[in-house]
Amino acid sequence: MRYTILLALFVLAGCGGDFTGRNGDVSTTTPGKEQVAKCRDVMYINPEIDIKPLGYAIETGMDDTIRFKFVANTDDPSALFDSTQVDASRFTDDFNPYALHREGAEVWWDLSSKSMSGANFSVPPPGSKGTRGLNIAYVKNDDNTLTVYVLWYET
């Protein structure tokens, strides 16, 4: 009996154990400060770059996934991310948006007709070991900004 209870607690902890919906799946075009801060942290977004969030979605579970779309007030993709984690020289002009979960149901995650630059990375979680997936794509805008799409996922 003791082992059954311990196993159940272990499974609940691994699945998040949140049945109230407070930390469940979320999709919004107006992410809050905490959501943007989390994205900046786990996605290694340069804190000195001014960004305007356009969409945020998290799918929680055994392996969480976050999609984050924003406009960056720069036209330099090498300035977007922490260079110790994201090597901007790996960005290619023929990036396949398939790596960004093109089938995302949100209207704001509009990848269908875009020609994008980007790359896929493996990064450590901040302050920890292991790896997380980080798929990044961007589109250059006419006003010297970049529209950036980031898919972060636990592996």
N, C-alpha and C positions, 0 to 999 in steps of 0.2 A: 504494500500500500504506500509506504514511504517513497519507494522508487517511482511509483506511478505519479504521485503528486510532484516529485522533483522533475520528472520528465515533462509533465504538463506545464509546469512553470518555465522550464527551459524552452519549450516550443513557443509559449506565449511571448517570452522575452525575445526570441528570434524573429517572431512575426510582428514585433512592435507592441503587442499586447494592448493596443488601443482600440477599444470597441465603442468608444463614444463619438468617434468621427473627428475629434479635435485635431489629430495629426494624420488623417487619412488623405486620400487623393484630393488634389486641389487644382483648379485651372482658373486663371484670371488674367485680365488685361490690365489690372491695376495692382501689381504686387506691392505688399507692404514693406516697410523698412527692414523687418526681420528677414523676409524672403529674399530681398535684394542683397542684404548683408551676407546671408548664407551662400548665395550664388557667387558673390565676389570672393568669398573665402574658399569654397570647395573648387571653384572653377579658375582660381588664380587670376581673377580680373584685376588689372592695375587699379589701385585705389585712387590714383591721381587723375584717371580719365573720367571725365564727366559723361554719364550715361543717362539715357531716357528709357526706362523699361517699357516694353510693348506687350510682353506676355510672359507668364510663368505657369508651369504645370509640374506637379510632382505626382508620381505614382509610387505609393508606398507598398512595401511588402518585404519579402525576404531580401531582395535586392532593390533598393530604391532607384528611381530614375527621375531626373529633373531636366525639363526643357526650359530654356530661358532665351528670350529674344529681346534685343535692345538696340538703340541707336547710340553709337559712340561719337563723341564730339572730336573726332580725329579722322584723317584720311590715311593714317599710317598703321597698317595692321600689326607691325612689330611693336607698337606701343600699347596694344590692347591687354596683354597678359604678362605675368611674371616671367621674365625670360629664362629664369632658372628651371622652370617647369614646362614652358611652352616655347619650343624653338620655332620662331616665325619663319625661318628659312625653309621649313618643311611645307609651308602653305603652297598649294598648287592651284593653277587657274582652272583646272578641269576637275574640280572636286565633285564627287558623286553625292548628291543629297540623300541617297538611299541610307547612308550612314547616320542620318539625322531623324530616322523614323518618319519618313515622308507621309505615312498613313495617319499621322496625328490628327485627331478629330477636330481640333481647335481651328477656327477660321484664321486666327492670327498666326498660326504656324504654317503659312502659305509658301510651300516649297515647289509647287508643281511646275511653274514656268520660269524658274530662276536659273541663271547661269552664275555659279558661285565659285569662289576660291575658298580653300580650306584644307584641313588635315585632321587625322585621327591621332590621339595621343593616349599614353598610359601615364597617369600621375599618381603620386602617393596622396593619401588623405592628409590634410594639414595636421602637422604635429603627430603623425602616426606612421606606421609602416603598412605595406601592402600596395595594391594598385587599384585605381579607379579608371574607367574609360572617360575620355574627354574628346568629343567630336565637335569641331569648330568650323563654321563656315561664315563667310561674310560677302556682302554685296556693296560695291562702292556706289555712293549716291552723288548726285549732281551738286550738292551743297557742301562738299568736302567732309562728309560724315560717312560712317560705315553702318549698315544694318547688319547685326551680328546674331547668329543662331548658334546656341551651344546646347549640346546634349551631354549631360553628365550621368554616369551610371556606375553602380556598384557591380563588381565582378565576383 
